[in-house]
Amino acid sequence: MSDLTLGTFLDLSNGHLSQDTFDNLTSFPAVVAYETHYGYLLWVPPSPPPGEADWPSELGLIVELARANGCRYVLFDIDGPTTEQLPTFDW
């Protein structure tokens, strides 16, 4: 396994994003996200990119939590788990 590179992702419910943020996720500066059937796969840059300060507050909190836990991606899924460490939105 020495030639394998493994990464970690944070698995979260779409409900940790407001509906507006979810609907416009790929339009924010420096956001790299790929739509999936049930949500998005979001790349977590290792350090804040230019424009991150302009992201919605809940997205910034999610990325900070992912970075703090060594995650390179966040998987947003309609059936993903929620955490009390982040706000949730009912939509």
HTML snippet that shows the backbone in 3Dmol.js (N, CA, C, O; Angstrom):
<script src="https://3Dmol.org/build/3Dmol-min.js"></script>
<div id="view" style="width:600px;height:400px;position:relative"></div>
<script>
const pdb = `
ATOM      1  N   MET A   1       0.799  -1.192   0.000  1.00  0.00           N
ATOM      2  CA  MET A   1       0.000   0.000   0.000  1.00  0.00           C
ATOM      3  C   MET A   1       0.849   1.267   0.000  1.00  0.00           C
ATOM      4  O   MET A   1       0.282   2.359   0.046  1.00  0.00           O
ATOM      5  N   SER A   2       2.126   1.185  -0.047  1.00  0.00           N
ATOM      6  CA  SER A   2       2.972   2.367   0.063  1.00  0.00           C
ATOM      7  C   SER A   2       2.823   3.323  -1.115  1.00  0.00           C
ATOM      8  O   SER A   2       3.211   4.486  -1.000  1.00  0.00           O
ATOM      9  N   ASP A   3       2.274   2.874  -2.248  1.00  0.00           N
ATOM     10  CA  ASP A   3       2.116   3.773  -3.386  1.00  0.00           C
ATOM     11  C   ASP A   3       0.700   4.353  -3.472  1.00  0.00           C
ATOM     12  O   ASP A   3       0.346   4.971  -4.476  1.00  0.00           O
ATOM     13  N   LEU A   4      -0.112   4.158  -2.425  1.00  0.00           N
ATOM     14  CA  LEU A   4      -1.473   4.689  -2.413  1.00  0.00           C
ATOM     15  C   LEU A   4      -1.524   6.005  -1.653  1.00  0.00           C
ATOM     16  O   LEU A   4      -0.839   6.180  -0.645  1.00  0.00           O
ATOM     17  N   THR A   5      -2.329   6.914  -2.138  1.00  0.00           N
ATOM     18  CA  THR A   5      -2.600   8.159  -1.428  1.00  0.00           C
ATOM     19  C   THR A   5      -4.056   8.132  -1.001  1.00  0.00           C
ATOM     20  O   THR A   5      -4.953   8.042  -1.838  1.00  0.00           O
ATOM     21  N   LEU A   6      -4.288   8.210   0.296  1.00  0.00           N
ATOM     22  CA  LEU A   6      -5.636   8.154   0.830  1.00  0.00           C
ATOM     23  C   LEU A   6      -6.034   9.524   1.349  1.00  0.00           C
ATOM     24  O   LEU A   6      -5.195  10.270   1.853  1.00  0.00           O
ATOM     25  N   GLY A   7      -7.302   9.852   1.228  1.00  0.00           N
ATOM     26  CA  GLY A   7      -7.813  11.118   1.723  1.00  0.00           C
ATOM     27  C   GLY A   7      -9.011  10.894   2.634  1.00  0.00           C
ATOM     28  O   GLY A   7      -9.575   9.801   2.687  1.00  0.00           O
ATOM     29  N   THR A   8      -9.381  11.929   3.334  1.00  0.00           N
ATOM     30  CA  THR A   8     -10.489  11.859   4.267  1.00  0.00           C
ATOM     31  C   THR A   8     -11.532  12.888   3.867  1.00  0.00           C
ATOM     32  O   THR A   8     -11.200  13.989   3.428  1.00  0.00           O
ATOM     33  N   PHE A   9     -12.818  12.512   4.025  1.00  0.00           N
ATOM     34  CA  PHE A   9     -13.865  13.481   3.748  1.00  0.00           C
ATOM     35  C   PHE A   9     -14.809  13.583   4.938  1.00  0.00           C
ATOM     36  O   PHE A   9     -14.946  12.651   5.730  1.00  0.00           O
ATOM     37  N   LEU A  10     -15.454  14.739   5.042  1.00  0.00           N
ATOM     38  CA  LEU A  10     -16.460  14.979   6.050  1.00  0.00           C
ATOM     39  C   LEU A  10     -17.816  14.717   5.418  1.00  0.00           C
ATOM     40  O   LEU A  10     -18.162  15.346   4.418  1.00  0.00           O
ATOM     41  N   ASP A  11     -18.578  13.811   5.977  1.00  0.00           N
ATOM     42  CA  ASP A  11     -19.878  13.417   5.451  1.00  0.00           C
ATOM     43  C   ASP A  11     -20.951  14.206   6.200  1.00  0.00           C
ATOM     44  O   ASP A  11     -21.085  14.070   7.416  1.00  0.00           O
ATOM     45  N   LEU A  12     -21.724  15.040   5.473  1.00  0.00           N
ATOM     46  CA  LEU A  12     -22.714  15.908   6.115  1.00  0.00           C
ATOM     47  C   LEU A  12     -24.035  15.921   5.364  1.00  0.00           C
ATOM     48  O   LEU A  12     -24.099  15.662   4.162  1.00  0.00           O
ATOM     49  N   SER A  13     -25.068  16.225   6.098  1.00  0.00           N
ATOM     50  CA  SER A  13     -26.384  16.441   5.513  1.00  0.00           C
ATOM     51  C   SER A  13     -26.409  17.744   4.716  1.00  0.00           C
ATOM     52  O   SER A  13     -25.749  18.718   5.078  1.00  0.00           O
ATOM     53  N   ASN A  14     -27.175  17.747   3.632  1.00  0.00           N
ATOM     54  CA  ASN A  14     -27.409  18.988   2.886  1.00  0.00           C
ATOM     55  C   ASN A  14     -28.006  20.054   3.793  1.00  0.00           C
ATOM     56  O   ASN A  14     -27.865  21.247   3.527  1.00  0.00           O
ATOM     57  N   GLY A  15     -28.671  19.628   4.864  1.00  0.00           N
ATOM     58  CA  GLY A  15     -29.321  20.545   5.789  1.00  0.00           C
ATOM     59  C   GLY A  15     -28.381  21.443   6.558  1.00  0.00           C
ATOM     60  O   GLY A  15     -28.841  22.334   7.273  1.00  0.00           O
ATOM     61  N   HIS A  16     -27.063  21.241   6.438  1.00  0.00           N
ATOM     62  CA  HIS A  16     -26.110  22.154   7.056  1.00  0.00           C
ATOM     63  C   HIS A  16     -25.846  23.362   6.163  1.00  0.00           C
ATOM     64  O   HIS A  16     -25.100  24.265   6.541  1.00  0.00           O
ATOM     65  N   LEU A  17     -26.456  23.381   4.982  1.00  0.00           N
ATOM     66  CA  LEU A  17     -26.404  24.536   4.087  1.00  0.00           C
ATOM     67  C   LEU A  17     -27.807  25.121   3.974  1.00  0.00           C
ATOM     68  O   LEU A  17     -28.792  24.382   3.962  1.00  0.00           O
ATOM     69  N   SER A  18     -27.897  26.443   3.890  1.00  0.00           N
ATOM     70  CA  SER A  18     -29.198  27.038   3.599  1.00  0.00           C
ATOM     71  C   SER A  18     -29.584  26.646   2.178  1.00  0.00           C
ATOM     72  O   SER A  18     -28.722  26.279   1.380  1.00  0.00           O
ATOM     73  N   GLN A  19     -30.843  26.720   1.866  1.00  0.00           N
ATOM     74  CA  GLN A  19     -31.272  26.357   0.514  1.00  0.00           C
ATOM     75  C   GLN A  19     -30.629  27.267  -0.519  1.00  0.00           C
ATOM     76  O   GLN A  19     -30.253  26.810  -1.598  1.00  0.00           O
ATOM     77  N   ASP A  20     -30.499  28.548  -0.202  1.00  0.00           N
ATOM     78  CA  ASP A  20     -29.872  29.477  -1.144  1.00  0.00           C
ATOM     79  C   ASP A  20     -28.412  29.109  -1.385  1.00  0.00           C
ATOM     80  O   ASP A  20     -27.953  29.119  -2.527  1.00  0.00           O
ATOM     81  N   THR A  21     -27.685  28.788  -0.331  1.00  0.00           N
ATOM     82  CA  THR A  21     -26.280  28.385  -0.486  1.00  0.00           C
ATOM     83  C   THR A  21     -26.183  27.095  -1.287  1.00  0.00           C
ATOM     84  O   THR A  21     -25.347  26.986  -2.183  1.00  0.00           O
ATOM     85  N   PHE A  22     -27.029  26.116  -0.976  1.00  0.00           N
ATOM     86  CA  PHE A  22     -27.024  24.854  -1.704  1.00  0.00           C
ATOM     87  C   PHE A  22     -27.307  25.082  -3.189  1.00  0.00           C
ATOM     88  O   PHE A  22     -26.617  24.537  -4.050  1.00  0.00           O
ATOM     89  N   ASP A  23     -28.318  25.882  -3.477  1.00  0.00           N
ATOM     90  CA  ASP A  23     -28.718  26.118  -4.869  1.00  0.00           C
ATOM     91  C   ASP A  23     -27.664  26.878  -5.671  1.00  0.00           C
ATOM     92  O   ASP A  23     -27.628  26.785  -6.898  1.00  0.00           O
ATOM     93  N   ASN A  24     -26.805  27.629  -4.979  1.00  0.00           N
ATOM     94  CA  ASN A  24     -25.815  28.465  -5.660  1.00  0.00           C
ATOM     95  C   ASN A  24     -24.379  28.092  -5.314  1.00  0.00           C
ATOM     96  O   ASN A  24     -23.469  28.897  -5.516  1.00  0.00           O
ATOM     97  N   LEU A  25     -24.161  26.894  -4.800  1.00  0.00           N
ATOM     98  CA  LEU A  25     -22.858  26.497  -4.265  1.00  0.00           C
ATOM     99  C   LEU A  25     -21.707  26.731  -5.239  1.00  0.00           C
ATOM    100  O   LEU A  25     -20.656  27.227  -4.832  1.00  0.00           O
ATOM    101  N   THR A  26     -21.877  26.394  -6.484  1.00  0.00           N
ATOM    102  CA  THR A  26     -20.764  26.515  -7.434  1.00  0.00           C
ATOM    103  C   THR A  26     -20.554  27.937  -7.938  1.00  0.00           C
ATOM    104  O   THR A  26     -19.641  28.178  -8.727  1.00  0.00           O
ATOM    105  N   SER A  27     -21.379  28.882  -7.500  1.00  0.00           N
ATOM    106  CA  SER A  27     -21.222  30.259  -7.975  1.00  0.00           C
ATOM    107  C   SER A  27     -20.371  31.119  -7.052  1.00  0.00           C
ATOM    108  O   SER A  27     -20.055  32.256  -7.404  1.00  0.00           O
ATOM    109  N   PHE A  28     -19.990  30.615  -5.882  1.00  0.00           N
ATOM    110  CA  PHE A  28     -19.181  31.402  -4.965  1.00  0.00           C
ATOM    111  C   PHE A  28     -17.715  31.378  -5.387  1.00  0.00           C
ATOM    112  O   PHE A  28     -17.242  30.370  -5.912  1.00  0.00           O
ATOM    113  N   PRO A  29     -16.986  32.483  -5.164  1.00  0.00           N
ATOM    114  CA  PRO A  29     -15.588  32.541  -5.595  1.00  0.00           C
ATOM    115  C   PRO A  29     -14.747  31.425  -4.986  1.00  0.00           C
ATOM    116  O   PRO A  29     -14.825  31.158  -3.786  1.00  0.00           O
ATOM    117  N   ALA A  30     -13.954  30.785  -5.815  1.00  0.00           N
ATOM    118  CA  ALA A  30     -12.979  29.756  -5.420  1.00  0.00           C
ATOM    119  C   ALA A  30     -13.609  28.465  -4.912  1.00  0.00           C
ATOM    120  O   ALA A  30     -12.890  27.609  -4.397  1.00  0.00           O
ATOM    121  N   VAL A  31     -14.913  28.292  -5.036  1.00  0.00           N
ATOM    122  CA  VAL A  31     -15.551  27.033  -4.628  1.00  0.00           C
ATOM    123  C   VAL A  31     -15.406  26.021  -5.758  1.00  0.00           C
ATOM    124  O   VAL A  31     -15.742  26.303  -6.909  1.00  0.00           O
ATOM    125  N   VAL A  32     -14.906  24.851  -5.415  1.00  0.00           N
ATOM    126  CA  VAL A  32     -14.820  23.749  -6.366  1.00  0.00           C
ATOM    127  C   VAL A  32     -15.713  22.645  -5.814  1.00  0.00           C
ATOM    128  O   VAL A  32     -15.375  21.987  -4.830  1.00  0.00           O
ATOM    129  N   ALA A  33     -16.865  22.453  -6.470  1.00  0.00           N
ATOM    130  CA  ALA A  33     -17.834  21.463  -6.011  1.00  0.00           C
ATOM    131  C   ALA A  33     -18.429  20.758  -7.220  1.00  0.00           C
ATOM    132  O   ALA A  33     -18.646  21.360  -8.271  1.00  0.00           O
ATOM    133  N   TYR A  34     -18.682  19.491  -7.046  1.00  0.00           N
ATOM    134  CA  TYR A  34     -19.241  18.670  -8.107  1.00  0.00           C
ATOM    135  C   TYR A  34     -20.601  18.149  -7.649  1.00  0.00           C
ATOM    136  O   TYR A  34     -20.726  17.558  -6.576  1.00  0.00           O
ATOM    137  N   GLU A  35     -21.606  18.375  -8.473  1.00  0.00           N
ATOM    138  CA  GLU A  35     -22.945  17.930  -8.123  1.00  0.00           C
ATOM    139  C   GLU A  35     -23.027  16.414  -8.213  1.00  0.00           C
ATOM    140  O   GLU A  35     -22.522  15.802  -9.154  1.00  0.00           O
ATOM    141  N   THR A  36     -23.673  15.821  -7.214  1.00  0.00           N
ATOM    142  CA  THR A  36     -23.941  14.388  -7.211  1.00  0.00           C
ATOM    143  C   THR A  36     -25.457  14.209  -7.330  1.00  0.00           C
ATOM    144  O   THR A  36     -26.200  15.188  -7.401  1.00  0.00           O
ATOM    145  N   HIS A  37     -25.897  12.982  -7.350  1.00  0.00           N
ATOM    146  CA  HIS A  37     -27.330  12.721  -7.463  1.00  0.00           C
ATOM    147  C   HIS A  37     -28.098  13.268  -6.259  1.00  0.00           C
ATOM    148  O   HIS A  37     -29.257  13.660  -6.394  1.00  0.00           O
ATOM    149  N   TYR A  38     -27.461  13.300  -5.080  1.00  0.00           N
ATOM    150  CA  TYR A  38     -28.145  13.702  -3.858  1.00  0.00           C
ATOM    151  C   TYR A  38     -27.522  14.899  -3.152  1.00  0.00           C
ATOM    152  O   TYR A  38     -27.935  15.233  -2.042  1.00  0.00           O
ATOM    153  N   GLY A  39     -26.553  15.543  -3.756  1.00  0.00           N
ATOM    154  CA  GLY A  39     -25.912  16.687  -3.110  1.00  0.00           C
ATOM    155  C   GLY A  39     -24.697  17.165  -3.870  1.00  0.00           C
ATOM    156  O   GLY A  39     -24.750  17.362  -5.084  1.00  0.00           O
ATOM    157  N   TYR A  40     -23.596  17.353  -3.151  1.00  0.00           N
ATOM    158  CA  TYR A  40     -22.355  17.850  -3.743  1.00  0.00           C
ATOM    159  C   TYR A  40     -21.145  17.198  -3.087  1.00  0.00           C
ATOM    160  O   TYR A  40     -21.206  16.762  -1.937  1.00  0.00           O
ATOM    161  N   LEU A  41     -20.056  17.138  -3.828  1.00  0.00           N
ATOM    162  CA  LEU A  41     -18.743  16.826  -3.283  1.00  0.00           C
ATOM    163  C   LEU A  41     -17.941  18.109  -3.391  1.00  0.00           C
ATOM    164  O   LEU A  41     -17.689  18.600  -4.492  1.00  0.00           O
ATOM    165  N   LEU A  42     -17.541  18.650  -2.253  1.00  0.00           N
ATOM    166  CA  LEU A  42     -16.848  19.939  -2.176  1.00  0.00           C
ATOM    167  C   LEU A  42     -15.385  19.720  -1.832  1.00  0.00           C
ATOM    168  O   LEU A  42     -15.066  19.025  -0.868  1.00  0.00           O
ATOM    169  N   TRP A  43     -14.482  20.322  -2.630  1.00  0.00           N
ATOM    170  CA  TRP A  43     -13.058  20.279  -2.318  1.00  0.00           C
ATOM    171  C   TRP A  43     -12.767  21.298  -1.228  1.00  0.00           C
ATOM    172  O   TRP A  43     -13.251  22.429  -1.282  1.00  0.00           O
ATOM    173  N   VAL A  44     -11.969  20.896  -0.234  1.00  0.00           N
ATOM    174  CA  VAL A  44     -11.567  21.780   0.853  1.00  0.00           C
ATOM    175  C   VAL A  44     -10.126  22.212   0.605  1.00  0.00           C
ATOM    176  O   VAL A  44      -9.207  21.413   0.784  1.00  0.00           O
ATOM    177  N   PRO A  45      -9.911  23.469   0.194  1.00  0.00           N
ATOM    178  CA  PRO A  45      -8.536  23.925  -0.022  1.00  0.00           C
ATOM    179  C   PRO A  45      -7.755  23.883   1.294  1.00  0.00           C
ATOM    180  O   PRO A  45      -8.328  24.138   2.353  1.00  0.00           O
ATOM    181  N   PRO A  46      -6.464  23.566   1.246  1.00  0.00           N
ATOM    182  CA  PRO A  46      -5.682  23.437   2.482  1.00  0.00           C
ATOM    183  C   PRO A  46      -5.554  24.750   3.256  1.00  0.00           C
ATOM    184  O   PRO A  46      -5.368  24.735   4.473  1.00  0.00           O
ATOM    185  N   SER A  47      -5.651  25.869   2.568  1.00  0.00           N
ATOM    186  CA  SER A  47      -5.640  27.172   3.226  1.00  0.00           C
ATOM    187  C   SER A  47      -6.697  28.038   2.546  1.00  0.00           C
ATOM    188  O   SER A  47      -7.075  27.776   1.404  1.00  0.00           O
ATOM    189  N   PRO A  48      -7.171  29.058   3.239  1.00  0.00           N
ATOM    190  CA  PRO A  48      -8.243  29.871   2.660  1.00  0.00           C
ATOM    191  C   PRO A  48      -7.830  30.513   1.333  1.00  0.00           C
ATOM    192  O   PRO A  48      -6.826  31.224   1.272  1.00  0.00           O
ATOM    193  N   PRO A  49      -8.600  30.263   0.274  1.00  0.00           N
ATOM    194  CA  PRO A  49      -8.301  30.878  -1.015  1.00  0.00           C
ATOM    195  C   PRO A  49      -8.858  32.300  -1.062  1.00  0.00           C
ATOM    196  O   PRO A  49      -9.726  32.645  -0.261  1.00  0.00           O
ATOM    197  N   PRO A  50      -8.372  33.129  -1.988  1.00  0.00           N
ATOM    198  CA  PRO A  50      -8.980  34.448  -2.149  1.00  0.00           C
ATOM    199  C   PRO A  50     -10.472  34.273  -2.423  1.00  0.00           C
ATOM    200  O   PRO A  50     -10.865  33.430  -3.230  1.00  0.00           O
ATOM    201  N   GLY A  51     -11.277  35.049  -1.770  1.00  0.00           N
ATOM    202  CA  GLY A  51     -12.715  34.971  -1.955  1.00  0.00           C
ATOM    203  C   GLY A  51     -13.436  34.174  -0.900  1.00  0.00           C
ATOM    204  O   GLY A  51     -14.660  34.262  -0.800  1.00  0.00           O
ATOM    205  N   GLU A  52     -12.717  33.391  -0.099  1.00  0.00           N
ATOM    206  CA  GLU A  52     -13.392  32.581   0.914  1.00  0.00           C
ATOM    207  C   GLU A  52     -14.132  33.466   1.920  1.00  0.00           C
ATOM    208  O   GLU A  52     -15.166  33.062   2.451  1.00  0.00           O
ATOM    209  N   ALA A  53     -13.618  34.656   2.182  1.00  0.00           N
ATOM    210  CA  ALA A  53     -14.269  35.569   3.121  1.00  0.00           C
ATOM    211  C   ALA A  53     -15.657  35.998   2.629  1.00  0.00           C
ATOM    212  O   ALA A  53     -16.481  36.457   3.421  1.00  0.00           O
ATOM    213  N   ASP A  54     -15.913  35.852   1.336  1.00  0.00           N
ATOM    214  CA  ASP A  54     -17.208  36.228   0.759  1.00  0.00           C
ATOM    215  C   ASP A  54     -18.210  35.080   0.741  1.00  0.00           C
ATOM    216  O   ASP A  54     -19.337  35.259   0.279  1.00  0.00           O
ATOM    217  N   TRP A  55     -17.829  33.923   1.226  1.00  0.00           N
ATOM    218  CA  TRP A  55     -18.730  32.782   1.249  1.00  0.00           C
ATOM    219  C   TRP A  55     -19.794  32.983   2.319  1.00  0.00           C
ATOM    220  O   TRP A  55     -19.570  33.723   3.278  1.00  0.00           O
ATOM    221  N   PRO A  56     -20.949  32.337   2.172  1.00  0.00           N
ATOM    222  CA  PRO A  56     -21.947  32.366   3.244  1.00  0.00           C
ATOM    223  C   PRO A  56     -21.336  31.812   4.535  1.00  0.00           C
ATOM    224  O   PRO A  56     -20.477  30.930   4.505  1.00  0.00           O
ATOM    225  N   SER A  57     -21.793  32.342   5.652  1.00  0.00           N
ATOM    226  CA  SER A  57     -21.169  31.981   6.930  1.00  0.00           C
ATOM    227  C   SER A  57     -21.200  30.483   7.206  1.00  0.00           C
ATOM    228  O   SER A  57     -20.226  29.931   7.718  1.00  0.00           O
ATOM    229  N   GLU A  58     -22.321  29.809   6.870  1.00  0.00           N
ATOM    230  CA  GLU A  58     -22.388  28.374   7.175  1.00  0.00           C
ATOM    231  C   GLU A  58     -21.388  27.572   6.351  1.00  0.00           C
ATOM    232  O   GLU A  58     -20.873  26.558   6.822  1.00  0.00           O
ATOM    233  N   LEU A  59     -21.110  28.009   5.140  1.00  0.00           N
ATOM    234  CA  LEU A  59     -20.120  27.316   4.306  1.00  0.00           C
ATOM    235  C   LEU A  59     -18.719  27.493   4.887  1.00  0.00           C
ATOM    236  O   LEU A  59     -17.929  26.550   4.918  1.00  0.00           O
ATOM    237  N   GLY A  60     -18.420  28.700   5.344  1.00  0.00           N
ATOM    238  CA  GLY A  60     -17.124  28.943   5.983  1.00  0.00           C
ATOM    239  C   GLY A  60     -16.921  28.083   7.214  1.00  0.00           C
ATOM    240  O   GLY A  60     -15.836  27.541   7.422  1.00  0.00           O
ATOM    241  N   LEU A  61     -17.962  27.951   8.036  1.00  0.00           N
ATOM    242  CA  LEU A  61     -17.870  27.113   9.240  1.00  0.00           C
ATOM    243  C   LEU A  61     -17.633  25.652   8.880  1.00  0.00           C
ATOM    244  O   LEU A  61     -16.852  24.964   9.537  1.00  0.00           O
ATOM    245  N   ILE A  62     -18.305  25.183   7.843  1.00  0.00           N
ATOM    246  CA  ILE A  62     -18.151  23.791   7.405  1.00  0.00           C
ATOM    247  C   ILE A  62     -16.729  23.532   6.933  1.00  0.00           C
ATOM    248  O   ILE A  62     -16.124  22.524   7.300  1.00  0.00           O
ATOM    249  N   VAL A  63     -16.201  24.427   6.131  1.00  0.00           N
ATOM    250  CA  VAL A  63     -14.839  24.260   5.606  1.00  0.00           C
ATOM    251  C   VAL A  63     -13.820  24.343   6.734  1.00  0.00           C
ATOM    252  O   VAL A  63     -12.846  23.590   6.741  1.00  0.00           O
ATOM    253  N   GLU A  64     -14.030  25.245   7.684  1.00  0.00           N
ATOM    254  CA  GLU A  64     -13.123  25.331   8.840  1.00  0.00           C
ATOM    255  C   GLU A  64     -13.138  24.022   9.637  1.00  0.00           C
ATOM    256  O   GLU A  64     -12.086  23.537  10.053  1.00  0.00           O
ATOM    257  N   LEU A  65     -14.325  23.454   9.849  1.00  0.00           N
ATOM    258  CA  LEU A  65     -14.439  22.191  10.580  1.00  0.00           C
ATOM    259  C   LEU A  65     -13.739  21.062   9.814  1.00  0.00           C
ATOM    260  O   LEU A  65     -13.041  20.241  10.409  1.00  0.00           O
ATOM    261  N   ALA A  66     -13.929  21.029   8.504  1.00  0.00           N
ATOM    262  CA  ALA A  66     -13.267  20.006   7.688  1.00  0.00           C
ATOM    263  C   ALA A  66     -11.752  20.140   7.785  1.00  0.00           C
ATOM    264  O   ALA A  66     -11.054  19.149   7.999  1.00  0.00           O
ATOM    265  N   ARG A  67     -11.242  21.357   7.630  1.00  0.00           N
ATOM    266  CA  ARG A  67      -9.785  21.576   7.735  1.00  0.00           C
ATOM    267  C   ARG A  67      -9.255  21.142   9.097  1.00  0.00           C
ATOM    268  O   ARG A  67      -8.229  20.466   9.186  1.00  0.00           O
ATOM    269  N   ALA A  68      -9.958  21.532  10.154  1.00  0.00           N
ATOM    270  CA  ALA A  68      -9.513  21.211  11.519  1.00  0.00           C
ATOM    271  C   ALA A  68      -9.440  19.712  11.758  1.00  0.00           C
ATOM    272  O   ALA A  68      -8.712  19.254  12.638  1.00  0.00           O
ATOM    273  N   ASN A  69     -10.194  18.947  10.977  1.00  0.00           N
ATOM    274  CA  ASN A  69     -10.207  17.487  11.138  1.00  0.00           C
ATOM    275  C   ASN A  69      -9.472  16.758  10.023  1.00  0.00           C
ATOM    276  O   ASN A  69      -9.626  15.548   9.862  1.00  0.00           O
ATOM    277  N   GLY A  70      -8.669  17.496   9.249  1.00  0.00           N
ATOM    278  CA  GLY A  70      -7.831  16.873   8.230  1.00  0.00           C
ATOM    279  C   GLY A  70      -8.582  16.362   7.014  1.00  0.00           C
ATOM    280  O   GLY A  70      -8.091  15.481   6.309  1.00  0.00           O
ATOM    281  N   CYS A  71      -9.761  16.902   6.758  1.00  0.00           N
ATOM    282  CA  CYS A  71     -10.565  16.447   5.615  1.00  0.00           C
ATOM    283  C   CYS A  71     -10.232  17.247   4.357  1.00  0.00           C
ATOM    284  O   CYS A  71     -10.086  18.469   4.404  1.00  0.00           O
ATOM    285  N   ARG A  72     -10.116  16.552   3.251  1.00  0.00           N
ATOM    286  CA  ARG A  72      -9.820  17.190   1.970  1.00  0.00           C
ATOM    287  C   ARG A  72     -11.084  17.483   1.168  1.00  0.00           C
ATOM    288  O   ARG A  72     -11.057  18.250   0.206  1.00  0.00           O
ATOM    289  N   TYR A  73     -12.182  16.868   1.572  1.00  0.00           N
ATOM    290  CA  TYR A  73     -13.460  17.041   0.878  1.00  0.00           C
ATOM    291  C   TYR A  73     -14.600  17.037   1.890  1.00  0.00           C
ATOM    292  O   TYR A  73     -14.463  16.535   3.006  1.00  0.00           O
ATOM    293  N   VAL A  74     -15.733  17.612   1.470  1.00  0.00           N
ATOM    294  CA  VAL A  74     -16.991  17.485   2.211  1.00  0.00           C
ATOM    295  C   VAL A  74     -17.985  16.865   1.245  1.00  0.00           C
ATOM    296  O   VAL A  74     -18.165  17.340   0.124  1.00  0.00           O
ATOM    297  N   LEU A  75     -18.627  15.796   1.698  1.00  0.00           N
ATOM    298  CA  LEU A  75     -19.686  15.171   0.919  1.00  0.00           C
ATOM    299  C   LEU A  75     -21.009  15.595   1.513  1.00  0.00           C
ATOM    300  O   LEU A  75     -21.364  15.197   2.622  1.00  0.00           O
ATOM    301  N   PHE A  76     -21.746  16.417   0.756  1.00  0.00           N
ATOM    302  CA  PHE A  76     -23.091  16.812   1.163  1.00  0.00           C
ATOM    303  C   PHE A  76     -24.060  15.820   0.550  1.00  0.00           C
ATOM    304  O   PHE A  76     -24.029  15.571  -0.655  1.00  0.00           O
ATOM    305  N   ASP A  77     -24.919  15.255   1.385  1.00  0.00           N
ATOM    306  CA  ASP A  77     -25.859  14.238   0.922  1.00  0.00           C
ATOM    307  C   ASP A  77     -27.190  14.463   1.614  1.00  0.00           C
ATOM    308  O   ASP A  77     -27.236  14.801   2.797  1.00  0.00           O
ATOM    309  N   ILE A  78     -28.264  14.276   0.879  1.00  0.00           N
ATOM    310  CA  ILE A  78     -29.601  14.468   1.442  1.00  0.00           C
ATOM    311  C   ILE A  78     -29.818  13.602   2.673  1.00  0.00           C
ATOM    312  O   ILE A  78     -30.534  14.009   3.587  1.00  0.00           O
ATOM    313  N   ASP A  79     -29.221  12.422   2.719  1.00  0.00           N
ATOM    314  CA  ASP A  79     -29.360  11.509   3.859  1.00  0.00           C
ATOM    315  C   ASP A  79     -28.125  11.499   4.750  1.00  0.00           C
ATOM    316  O   ASP A  79     -27.981  10.627   5.606  1.00  0.00           O
ATOM    317  N   GLY A  80     -27.234  12.465   4.552  1.00  0.00           N
ATOM    318  CA  GLY A  80     -26.012  12.521   5.354  1.00  0.00           C
ATOM    319  C   GLY A  80     -26.306  12.880   6.802  1.00  0.00           C
ATOM    320  O   GLY A  80     -27.385  13.383   7.116  1.00  0.00           O
ATOM    321  N   PRO A  81     -25.357  12.625   7.675  1.00  0.00           N
ATOM    322  CA  PRO A  81     -25.554  12.898   9.096  1.00  0.00           C
ATOM    323  C   PRO A  81     -25.467  14.388   9.416  1.00  0.00           C
ATOM    324  O   PRO A  81     -24.858  15.166   8.682  1.00  0.00           O
ATOM    325  N   THR A  82     -26.088  14.762  10.525  1.00  0.00           N
ATOM    326  CA  THR A  82     -25.969  16.127  11.032  1.00  0.00           C
ATOM    327  C   THR A  82     -25.067  16.109  12.260  1.00  0.00           C
ATOM    328  O   THR A  82     -24.850  15.068  12.880  1.00  0.00           O
ATOM    329  N   THR A  83     -24.551  17.278  12.591  1.00  0.00           N
ATOM    330  CA  THR A  83     -23.732  17.424  13.786  1.00  0.00           C
ATOM    331  C   THR A  83     -24.175  18.667  14.535  1.00  0.00           C
ATOM    332  O   THR A  83     -24.581  19.657  13.927  1.00  0.00           O
ATOM    333  N   GLU A  84     -24.096  18.612  15.847  1.00  0.00           N
ATOM    334  CA  GLU A  84     -24.434  19.775  16.677  1.00  0.00           C
ATOM    335  C   GLU A  84     -23.367  20.853  16.580  1.00  0.00           C
ATOM    336  O   GLU A  84     -23.565  21.963  17.073  1.00  0.00           O
ATOM    337  N   GLN A  85     -22.236  20.543  15.951  1.00  0.00           N
ATOM    338  CA  GLN A  85     -21.157  21.529  15.826  1.00  0.00           C
ATOM    339  C   GLN A  85     -21.438  22.580  14.747  1.00  0.00           C
ATOM    340  O   GLN A  85     -20.726  23.579  14.650  1.00  0.00           O
ATOM    341  N   LEU A  86     -22.477  22.352  13.937  1.00  0.00           N
ATOM    342  CA  LEU A  86     -22.811  23.252  12.833  1.00  0.00           C
ATOM    343  C   LEU A  86     -24.297  23.593  12.863  1.00  0.00           C
ATOM    344  O   LEU A  86     -25.110  22.795  13.330  1.00  0.00           O
ATOM    345  N   PRO A  87     -24.654  24.782  12.364  1.00  0.00           N
ATOM    346  CA  PRO A  87     -26.084  25.100  12.255  1.00  0.00           C
ATOM    347  C   PRO A  87     -26.762  24.216  11.220  1.00  0.00           C
ATOM    348  O   PRO A  87     -26.120  23.710  10.299  1.00  0.00           O
ATOM    349  N   THR A  88     -28.059  24.039  11.382  1.00  0.00           N
ATOM    350  CA  THR A  88     -28.855  23.303  10.398  1.00  0.00           C
ATOM    351  C   THR A  88     -29.974  24.214   9.899  1.00  0.00           C
ATOM    352  O   THR A  88     -30.385  25.157  10.575  1.00  0.00           O
ATOM    353  N   PHE A  89     -30.452  23.904   8.697  1.00  0.00           N
ATOM    354  CA  PHE A  89     -31.487  24.690   8.043  1.00  0.00           C
ATOM    355  C   PHE A  89     -32.601  23.748   7.637  1.00  0.00           C
ATOM    356  O   PHE A  89     -32.352  22.653   7.133  1.00  0.00           O
ATOM    357  N   ASP A  90     -33.820  24.176   7.858  1.00  0.00           N
ATOM    358  CA  ASP A  90     -34.993  23.373   7.530  1.00  0.00           C
ATOM    359  C   ASP A  90     -35.584  23.871   6.218  1.00  0.00           C
ATOM    360  O   ASP A  90     -36.215  24.927   6.182  1.00  0.00           O
ATOM    361  N   TRP A  91     -35.383  23.118   5.144  1.00  0.00           N
ATOM    362  CA  TRP A  91     -35.938  23.533   3.848  1.00  0.00           C
ATOM    363  C   TRP A  91     -36.422  22.366   3.068  1.00  0.00           C
ATOM    364  O   TRP A  91     -36.919  22.531   1.954  1.00  0.00           O
TER     365      TRP A  91
END
`;
const viewer = $3Dmol.createViewer("view");
viewer.addModel(pdb, "pdb");
viewer.setStyle({}, {cartoon: {color: "spectrum"}});
viewer.zoomTo();
viewer.render();
</script>
